[in-house]
Amino acid sequence: MKARPRIALALPGSKPWGLTRFLNGVNDYAREQGNWITIACPIGARNPNDFPLDLKGLKHWRGNGIILQSDDKKLLDTLLTSRIPFVNIDSDLPFNPQIPRVTQNDRQIGRLAAKHLIERGLKNLAFHGVRGRWYCDERLAGFKQAAGESGIRISHFSLPHIHRDALWNERFQPLKTWLESLPLPVGVFASHDYRGLMILDACQDIGLRVPDDVAVISSDNDVSVCEYCAPTLSSVCINAYRMGYESGALLDRLMRRGAAPKDPILIEPGEVMARESTNLLHIADPIVKKAIDFMELHFKDSFKMDAVADVAAASRRLLEMHFREEMKASPAEYLAALRVKKAKAMLVAADRQSLEEVARSCGFGTGKNLRAAFRRILGISPADVKANNP
């Protein structure tokens, strides 16, 4: 009988953002192969009580493949000279075509953050990140690109990576000074959730209101951060499960002597998980603002545009004209897109509901109507969403 491949999952730098879902993705691929042995860290086979080896010990480990997260150039060079196939999921270093990598599409993460803030009616946008990090540069590039498409120039401010022994003022004073210099109201995209939390704290210290003065969105949707702060933090959801599954698939390809891809495999992010930090519509047109406030409050209900016009104190024609001028879409198009966004978020949530329940909860009435809207607006089906977010 052919020996079962032994796969090491060496992820010491992983954050809680999606480690469990990532591992689920790897394990699901491994189960499909039917014969993988996956271990979170390689241990001495003769003594299971040994401490797990660190990354530097991987070069001495006898196994068939490694999925790791590392920005240690020396270690990666050592692994390149070894005979063990490996896949790196780290996104701190610029891409090296010699190192097989699976990572998030960071440019698209930046684009989603910008679009969310622009949809909130914000005309001033800013970015805060970490200096010298490849993923930050990519997220900034996507954010700037999406802002530019709407005719918006951004401000950006990056700081060095924070060390544990950094003083409080060293962490926050430069950030506070930058925030005080921005035109208000402003939408700020923080490169990840912990940076977003820093912005919330800095705003509170200097008396800036969130989201009235500063709307804040971050990335990775680490629930342990985003749900346990005040206000709660909006964040771009990353698809950790798909990242794990594709990492397993690429490693399998390499173990079968397949060629490594010339470019990194990029995993598309999910939706924006909107929370209190962006829960305010910054639109000067009172007709459009009243209409959107009504739609967001009643998207679950069945109503006609006449009801929206009544709330906005305008005729149907006047509502249409103002809406197209401000939002570049009709009121009906905006409502359909809003309902699809809400439905997509429900489909990927932990507390899963049936398609019919989601359809009723988002104003579509039936699953058939929901599927038709997904095809028309997103070009995919609800089943595609579920398949990519088990």
C-alpha positions in Angstrom: 0.0 0.0 0.0 1.3 3.4 -0.9 2.3 5.5 2.1 0.0 8.3 3.1 1.5 11.8 2.5 2.3 13.7 5.6 1.5 17.4 5.4 2.7 20.0 7.9 0.6 23.1 8.6 3.1 25.6 10.0 1.2 28.8 10.6 2.7 30.5 13.7 2.0 34.0 12.4 -1.7 33.4 11.7 -4.2 35.7 13.3 -7.7 34.7 14.5 -9.2 36.4 11.4 -10.0 33.1 9.8 -7.5 30.4 11.0 -10.3 27.9 11.7 -11.9 28.4 8.4 -8.5 28.2 6.6 -7.8 24.9 8.3 -11.3 23.6 7.4 -10.5 24.4 3.7 -7.2 22.5 3.8 -8.8 19.6 5.6 -11.7 19.4 3.2 -9.3 19.2 0.3 -7.3 16.6 2.2 -10.4 14.5 2.8 -11.2 14.6 -0.9 -7.9 13.0 -1.6 -8.7 10.3 1.0 -5.1 9.7 2.1 -3.5 12.8 3.6 -2.2 13.0 7.1 -2.4 16.7 8.2 -0.7 17.9 11.3 -0.7 21.4 12.7 3.0 21.2 13.4 5.5 18.5 12.6 6.5 16.5 15.7 9.0 13.8 16.3 7.4 10.5 15.2 9.2 8.6 18.0 8.1 10.9 20.8 4.7 12.5 20.4 5.3 14.5 23.6 8.0 16.5 21.9 7.4 20.2 21.5 6.3 21.1 17.9 9.2 22.2 15.8 9.4 25.9 14.8 9.7 27.0 11.2 13.4 26.7 11.2 13.1 23.1 12.1 11.0 22.3 9.0 14.1 21.8 6.9 14.9 18.8 9.0 11.4 17.4 9.0 10.7 14.2 7.0 7.4 14.8 5.3 5.8 15.2 1.9 4.6 18.8 1.9 4.3 22.0 3.9 1.8 24.9 4.0 3.3 27.7 5.9 3.1 31.4 6.6 6.5 33.1 6.7 8.2 36.3 5.6 11.7 34.9 6.6 13.7 35.2 3.4 16.5 33.0 4.7 14.1 30.2 5.7 12.2 30.4 2.4 15.5 30.2 0.5 16.4 27.1 2.6 13.1 25.5 1.7 13.7 26.2 -1.9 16.9 24.2 -1.8 15.1 21.3 0.0 13.1 18.6 -1.8 9.9 19.2 0.1 7.1 21.0 -1.8 5.7 23.9 0.0 3.1 26.7 -0.3 3.4 30.0 1.4 0.3 32.0 2.4 2.2 35.0 3.8 1.5 38.4 2.1 4.0 40.6 3.8 6.8 40.1 1.2 6.6 41.1 -2.5 5.9 38.2 -4.8 8.8 36.0 -5.6 8.0 33.8 -8.7 10.1 31.0 -7.2 8.0 30.7 -4.1 4.5 29.2 -4.7 2.0 31.4 -3.0 -1.8 31.5 -2.3 -3.0 34.8 -0.8 -5.9 37.2 -0.7 -6.6 39.6 -3.6 -5.5 42.6 -1.6 -6.2 45.1 -4.4 -9.8 43.9 -4.5 -10.0 44.3 -0.7 -9.0 47.9 -1.1 -11.5 48.4 -3.9 -14.4 47.0 -1.8 -13.5 49.3 1.1 -13.5 52.4 -1.1 -16.8 51.5 -2.8 -18.4 51.0 0.6 -17.3 54.4 1.8 -18.3 56.0 -1.4 -21.8 54.4 -1.2 -22.1 56.0 2.2 -21.9 59.4 0.3 -18.4 60.3 1.4 -16.3 62.6 -0.8 -13.1 62.6 1.3 -11.3 59.3 1.7 -8.1 58.3 3.5 -6.0 55.2 4.0 -3.9 54.1 7.0 -1.5 51.2 6.9 1.8 49.7 7.8 5.0 50.8 6.1 6.9 48.2 4.1 4.2 45.5 3.9 3.3 44.2 0.5 -0.3 43.5 1.4 -0.7 47.1 2.6 0.8 48.5 -0.6 -1.7 46.4 -2.6 -4.7 47.4 -0.5 -3.7 51.0 -0.9 -3.4 50.6 -4.7 -6.9 49.1 -5.0 -8.4 51.7 -2.6 -6.8 54.6 -4.6 -7.8 53.1 -7.9 -11.5 52.8 -6.9 -11.5 56.3 -5.4 -10.0 57.7 -8.6 -12.7 56.1 -10.7 -15.2 58.3 -8.7 -13.0 61.4 -9.1 -11.8 61.3 -5.5 -8.2 61.8 -4.4 -7.1 60.2 -1.2 -4.8 61.0 1.7 -2.7 58.2 3.1 -0.5 57.7 6.1 1.6 54.7 7.0 3.5 54.0 10.2 6.2 51.4 10.8 5.2 48.1 12.3 4.5 48.5 16.0 6.7 46.8 18.5 5.4 45.5 21.7 7.5 47.8 23.8 6.5 51.0 21.9 5.2 53.8 24.1 1.6 54.9 23.9 2.4 58.3 22.4 4.7 56.7 19.9 1.8 54.6 18.7 -1.0 57.2 18.7 0.3 60.7 18.5 1.3 60.6 14.8 -2.0 59.0 14.0 -3.9 61.6 15.9 -2.1 64.5 14.2 -2.9 63.0 10.8 -6.6 62.5 11.6 -6.9 66.1 12.8 -5.5 67.3 9.5 -8.2 65.5 7.4 -11.2 67.3 5.9 -14.4 66.2 7.5 -16.5 64.2 7.1 -14.0 61.6 5.9 -14.0 57.8 5.3 -10.8 56.0 6.5 -9.8 52.6 5.4 -7.4 50.9 7.8 -5.3 48.1 6.3 -6.4 45.6 8.9 -8.7 45.3 11.9 -6.2 46.1 14.6 -5.3 49.3 12.7 -9.0 50.1 12.5 -9.2 49.7 16.3 -6.4 52.1 16.7 -8.2 54.7 14.6 -11.4 54.3 16.7 -9.3 54.9 19.9 -7.5 57.9 18.4 -10.8 59.5 17.3 -12.2 59.1 20.7 -9.1 60.7 22.3 -9.3 63.8 20.1 -13.0 64.2 20.0 -13.8 63.1 16.5 -17.2 61.3 16.2 -17.5 57.9 14.5 -19.2 57.7 12.0 -20.4 61.3 12.0 -17.0 62.9 11.4 -14.9 59.8 10.6 -16.4 56.6 9.0 -14.0 53.7 9.6 -13.6 50.5 7.7 -10.9 47.8 8.0 -10.2 44.4 6.6 -10.1 40.7 7.6 -13.3 40.8 9.7 -11.7 39.4 12.9 -14.9 39.1 15.0 -12.9 39.2 18.2 -11.9 42.8 17.2 -14.8 44.1 15.2 -17.7 43.0 17.4 -16.1 43.9 20.7 -15.3 47.6 20.4 -17.5 50.7 20.5 -18.6 51.5 17.9 -18.5 48.1 16.3 -16.1 48.1 13.3 -17.1 47.6 9.6 -14.7 45.3 7.8 -14.1 43.5 4.5 -14.6 39.8 4.8 -11.8 37.6 3.5 -12.5 34.1 2.2 -10.2 32.1 4.5 -11.9 28.8 3.6 -11.2 29.1 -0.1 -7.7 30.2 0.7 -7.1 27.0 2.7 -8.8 24.8 0.0 -6.7 26.3 -2.8 -3.5 26.0 -0.7 -4.2 22.3 -0.4 -4.9 22.0 -4.1 -1.7 23.8 -5.1 0.4 21.7 -2.7 -1.1 18.6 -4.1 -0.2 19.7 -7.6 3.4 20.4 -6.5 3.7 17.0 -4.8 2.6 15.4 -8.0 5.6 17.1 -9.7 3.3 19.7 -11.4 4.7 23.1 -12.3 4.3 26.0 -9.9 2.2 28.9 -11.2 4.1 32.0 -12.4 1.9 34.3 -10.4 0.4 34.0 -6.9 -3.1 32.5 -6.7 -5.3 35.3 -5.6 -8.5 34.6 -3.5 -11.3 37.0 -4.0 -12.7 38.6 -0.8 -16.3 38.3 0.3 -18.6 41.2 1.1 -18.2 44.1 3.4 -19.6 43.4 6.9 -21.1 46.7 7.7 -21.3 47.7 11.3 -21.7 50.9 13.4 -18.5 52.6 12.3 -19.9 53.3 8.8 -23.6 53.3 9.7 -24.4 56.9 8.6 -25.3 58.2 5.2 -23.3 61.3 4.2 -25.6 62.6 1.5 -26.5 66.3 1.2 -29.5 65.8 -1.0 -32.4 65.5 1.5 -34.7 63.6 -1.0 -32.1 60.9 -1.7 -31.1 60.6 1.9 -34.7 60.1 3.1 -35.3 57.6 0.3 -32.2 55.5 1.2 -32.8 55.7 4.9 -36.3 54.3 4.2 -34.9 51.5 2.0 -32.2 50.4 4.4 -34.8 50.3 7.3 -37.4 48.5 5.3 -35.5 46.4 2.7 -37.1 43.2 4.2 -40.6 44.5 3.4 -42.6 44.6 0.2 -43.3 48.1 -1.0 -43.5 50.1 -4.2 -41.5 53.2 -5.2 -44.5 55.4 -4.6 -44.1 54.7 -0.9 -40.4 55.7 -1.1 -41.4 58.9 -3.0 -44.0 59.8 -0.3 -41.4 59.4 2.5 -38.9 61.6 0.5 -41.7 64.2 -0.1 -41.2 64.1 -3.8 -42.9 62.9 -7.0 -41.8 59.6 -8.6 -40.1 61.6 -11.4 -38.4 64.0 -9.1 -37.1 61.1 -6.9 -35.8 59.4 -10.0 -34.0 62.5 -11.2 -32.3 63.2 -7.8 -31.4 59.6 -7.3 -29.7 59.3 -10.7 -27.8 62.5 -10.2 -26.5 61.5 -6.7 -26.2 57.7 -6.9 -25.8 57.1 -10.6 -28.6 54.5 -10.4 -32.4 54.5 -10.2 -34.1 54.0 -6.8 -35.3 50.5 -8.0 -31.7 49.5 -9.0 -30.3 50.7 -5.7 -32.9 48.7 -3.7 -32.3 45.5 -5.7 -28.5 45.8 -5.1 -29.1 46.5 -1.4 -31.2 43.4 -1.0 -28.7 41.3 -2.9 -25.9 42.6 -0.7 -27.9 41.8 2.5 -28.8 38.3 1.1 -25.2 37.5 0.3 -24.0 38.5 3.8 -26.7 36.2 5.2 -25.7 33.3 3.0 -22.1 33.4 4.3 -23.0 34.0 8.0 -22.3 31.4 10.6 -26.0 31.0 11.5 -27.0 29.6 8.1 -30.6 29.9 6.9 -32.3 28.2 3.9 -32.5 30.0 0.6 -36.2 30.6 1.0 -35.7 32.1 4.5 -33.0 34.4 3.2 -35.3 35.4 0.3 -38.1 36.3 2.6 -35.8 38.1 5.0 -34.4 40.3 2.2 -37.6 41.3 0.5 -37.4 38.9 -2.5 -40.4 36.8 -1.4 -39.2 33.6 -3.0 -36.0 31.8 -3.7 -36.7 32.0 -7.5 -36.7 35.8 -7.3 -33.5 35.8 -5.2 -31.7 33.6 -7.7 -32.8 35.8 -10.6 -31.5 38.9 -8.8 -28.2 37.3 -8.1 -27.7 36.3 -11.7 -28.7 39.8 -12.9 -26.6 41.8 -10.5 -23.7 39.5 -9.5 -23.5 37.1 -12.4 -23.5 34.2 -10.0 -26.1 32.1 -8.2 -26.7 31.8 -4.4 -25.4 28.2 -4.7 -22.0 29.6 -5.9 -21.8 31.8 -2.8 -22.5 28.9 -0.5 -20.0 26.7 -2.3 -17.2 29.3 -1.8 -18.1 29.9 1.8 -18.9 26.5 3.4 
